[in-house]
Amino acid sequence: MDFRIFTEPQQGASYDELLAIALRAEQLGFDGFFRSDHYLRMGDGDPGYGPTDAWTSLAGLARDTQSIRLGTLVSSVTYRLPGILAVQVANVDAMSGGRIELGLGTGWFEDEHRAFGIPFPERRFDLLEEQLAIVTGLWETPAGARFSYAGDHYALDDSPALPKPVQARIPVIVGGLGAKRTPRLAAEFADEHNLSFPAFDRIRPLFSALDEAIERAERTRPVVRSVALVACVGDDEATFARRAASIGREPAELREHGIAGSRAEVEDRLGALEADGVERVYLQTLDMTDLEHIDEIASFTGVRATD
């Protein structure tokens, strides 16, 4: 099992704060540093901050970090046209030396779309399927060949399919808690299937649905199984309670739904997740100014510092 730090900068974070936590995660040996792709604060947060664009900030992190993998969990299909998204992600992959991953989803936060004048169509799942086909198709088109696509929502005519990523294949993450279409898309297009904030008793059935979709697709390449869960830990109860209060959450609720509490509690939770087939955990850290929290999460999860 590997571990990634997952942040929500729309709640209030500058680029410098993003960089500080990314560098700490890299130093501690976390496998990845991922961020949400949102433009509007949800609920409580620092109202003085404006949003940071996900792919703009990841471009900066690509140059300001050295080894940690970077990406979105997840970008919304409503924000960018698929041809442009493929160019952006390939550019940032080159800037990072081949450390980028793309999480792609339907989008859900309607208020955010209204606030920034972004169209919010009802049938976004169809957009997701076409965008996955286009982005992966552009990247996989052989050098010198052209790519065309005719869908219900997007059409590409004789695209040069450039630039190419540095990686032979940029990992694509499909997230969602659906039991039908989402596993099918993950089996067809994705390198990883992510369950974001699932009920713990739903993890095993949803991964079973993915297994069935993979079998129907006759796919042989593996799909990484991952979850995203809020993380809030402490070496003692007072520290844990203080950190829970700082993010506006109750300790009991965090223990029920997240990776929370003492070292022993975290170890028990991770053991149960591994038994359910989880291979990767995105640890949602909501207080981005508490770098000591990242240190403790690394200690509790067994992440080891890089040389």
C-alpha positions, -999 to 999 in steps of 0.1 A, spaced: 0 0 0 13 35 -9 2 68 4 -4 102 -11 -12 136 4 -44 151 -10 -52 188 -5 -82 211 -10 -67 245 -18 -100 261 -26 -106 263 12 -78 288 14 -42 283 3 -17 303 -17 8 287 -41 35 291 -15 15 272 10 8 245 -16 46 243 -23 55 240 14 33 210 19 43 194 -14 80 198 -4 73 183 31 55 154 15 83 148 -9 109 149 18 90 125 40 87 100 12 50 101 3 43 87 -32 23 116 -44 10 151 -38 -25 157 -53 -49 186 -52 -86 191 -59 -96 210 -90 -121 236 -77 -126 273 -79 -150 280 -50 -147 275 -13 -171 250 3 -184 259 37 -159 273 61 -125 284 50 -104 316 46 -125 340 27 -95 362 19 -80 337 -5 -90 334 -41 -87 302 -60 -56 287 -75 -60 270 -108 -52 233 -105 -31 229 -137 -14 263 -133 -3 255 -98 8 219 -108 30 234 -135 47 254 -108 50 224 -85 64 204 -114 94 228 -115 97 233 -77 97 196 -67 120 168 -78 106 133 -73 71 133 -59 42 124 -83 17 151 -89 -19 153 -101 -56 161 -97 -82 143 -78 -101 151 -99 -104 176 -127 -139 182 -139 -149 177 -176 -168 210 -174 -137 231 -170 -117 224 -200 -122 211 -236 -105 177 -239 -81 187 -266 -68 216 -245 -67 194 -214 -45 169 -232 -21 196 -242 -20 211 -207 -14 178 -190 13 168 -215 30 201 -210 31 198 -172 43 162 -175 73 174 -195 79 202 -169 80 175 -142 102 151 -160 74 125 -162 56 127 -128 21 137 -137 -12 118 -133 -47 129 -144 -78 124 -124 -109 131 -144 -145 132 -133 -179 146 -141 -179 176 -117 -207 182 -92 -205 216 -76 -231 236 -93 -227 268 -72 -190 269 -84 -201 269 -120 -226 297 -115 -200 318 -96 -175 316 -125 -198 314 -155 -190 278 -163 -217 258 -181 -231 230 -160 -249 205 -183 -271 178 -168 -257 148 -187 -220 151 -177 -213 114 -176 -215 113 -214 -190 142 -215 -166 122 -192 -167 91 -215 -159 112 -246 -132 132 -228 -115 100 -216 -116 86 -252 -101 119 -266 -74 126 -241 -61 90 -241 -65 88 -279 -45 119 -284 -16 107 -262 -16 72 -277 -16 83 -313 18 73 -328 42 102 -335 36 116 -370 0 102 -372 -32 122 -369 -62 118 -346 -98 124 -354 -129 118 -332 -166 123 -339 -188 121 -308 -221 135 -297 -204 163 -277 -169 168 -292 -154 165 -326 -117 165 -335 -106 166 -371 -71 156 -382 -54 167 -350 -16 164 -349 -20 149 -314 9 169 -300 26 174 -277 34 139 -264 38 133 -227 73 123 -213 58 92 -198 50 64 -222 15 65 -206 3 92 -182 -17 74 -155 -54 82 -157 -76 81 -126 -113 76 -128 -131 83 -96 -167 77 -85 -189 56 -62 -212 42 -89 -215 5 -94 -222 4 -132 -209 31 -156 -179 42 -134 -164 7 -132 -169 3 -169 -151 35 -177 -123 26 -153 -119 -8 -170 -118 8 -204 -97 39 -199 -81 41 -165 -50 31 -148 -65 36 -114 -100 35 -99 -106 58 -70 -133 57 -44 -135 92 -28 -148 91 8 -167 58 5 -186 42 33 -162 15 45 -188 -13 39 -191 -2 2 -154 -6 -7 -153 -43 -13 -186 -45 -33 -174 -15 -55 -141 -32 -62 -160 -64 -71 -180 -44 -96 -146 -32 -111 -134 -68 -113 -165 -77 -132 -161 -48 -156 -124 -57 -162 -134 -93 -170 -161 -81 -194 -136 -58 -211 -111 -87 -213 -85 -63 -200 -51 -77 -189 -34 -45 -178 -40 -40 -140 -61 -12 -125 -48 3 -92 -75 4 -65 -75 35 -43 -95 54 -18 -95 90 -6 -102 96 30 -98 125 54 -68 122 77 -66 136 112 -42 120 137 -24 128 169 1 112 192 -23 120 221 -60 127 224 -56 164 230 -35 168 199 -61 148 178 -90 168 193 -72 201 185 -66 191 149 -102 180 145 -114 213 158 -91 232 134 -109 217 104 -144 219 119 -149 182 125 -159 161 155 -134 134 167 -161 107 167 -172 115 132 -136 115 119 -130 81 136 -161 67 119 -154 80 84 -117 87 80 -82 77 90 -82 93 124 -71 91 160 -41 74 175 -13 54 158 -30 21 168 -63 33 153 -47 43 121 -29 9 118 -62 -9 124 -80 12 97 -52 7 72 -52 -31 78 -89 -32 72 -86 -12 40 -58 -35 27 -80 -65 34 -107 -49 13 -83 -46 -17 -71 -10 -13 -37 -5 -28 -33 32 -25 -46 58 0 -51 95 -6 -49 112 28 -70 144 27 -52 170 48 -75 200 53 -53 222 75 -25 231 50 -6 252 76 0 223 100 32 207 85 38 188 118 6 169 110 21 157 78 51 145 98 29 125 121 8 110 93 41 98 77 51 82 110 17 65 116 15 51 81 51 39 79 62 64 51 100 67 50 119 98 43 138 101 10 176 104 9 
